[in-house]
Amino acid sequence: MKERLFSVDGHQLAALEYGSEFSSLAVAIHGWLDNAASFWRLSQHLQCRIIALDLPGHGNSDWLADGYTIWRHAEIVCAFVQQYCEVAPHLIGHSLGGGICSMVAGTLGEQIASLTLIDSIGPMTTEGVLAAETFQRYVRSKASKARFARYDDEQQALASRLRHGAGITPAALLPIVRRGLRADANGVSWKMDPRLKQPSPVRLTPTMLESFLSSIQVPVLAARARDGLYDADTFERLAGYIPDCRILVTDGHHHFHLEDDGCKALSPAIQQLTGIQ
């Protein structure tokens, strides 16, 4: 594993590169308030070069002056793929990262080799009639000045994250926590931009999501955790919009890819989808 730094669209994107000795390339995008260390365990199960990005505002990447929306993230990942990927990469996305990757795959077409969604089936949506309410909530949040807590040490920060991550083991989550912290004389604090906690000013509608999903031209693996974000009916209905999609249902929580058992269930399905061993 090695640290990487890329200049994309006027911003510095940090990344972790796993498996640099392999020729097959995957670009991995983490979930909300996570970072590139989200794929440390999965990388041990795939013989593949994985470039796991820190999304803007997360990990060691630059913060964005104009705030964070899923389409801004998708635009930056599209630019990264076009600028730095000499071959069509396999995309792997968890949660928010899966939503971003589904938009990227629906936009770049054959510039992508395949798409793996980990407890994700596209961006979260809001009905169009709720647009005013959504924007009002965003404006109110800007006035409240979101901030993150400080902690005495790494273990206290880890305990805080564990309280909000049902079922995750401390050892599985520790690399994400460790990458996400900075230390000073008064303890530790999160590196993340506090504005990440603000709601989006505008969200995709269900019809817009269907448009992106139906535009994906590559094979897709959609993996759902039984104790994750989605019920079976919703997940299968949305997967039905993707022309070539296979579904994997596995035991575990929303971050099941951080656990060894989750990776043992997920990695063979990725290998079958991509040809990666």
Beta strands, then each sheet from edge to edge (+ up, - down):
strand 1: 2-8
strand 2: 11-18
strand 3: 25-29
strand 4: 49-53
strand 5: 90-94
strand 6: 114-118
strand 7: 150-151
strand 8: 181-184
strand 9: 187-190
strand 10: 220-227
strand 11: 245-253
sheet 1: 1+ 2- 4+ 3+ 5+ 6+ 10+ 11+
sheet 2: 7+ 9- 8+
end
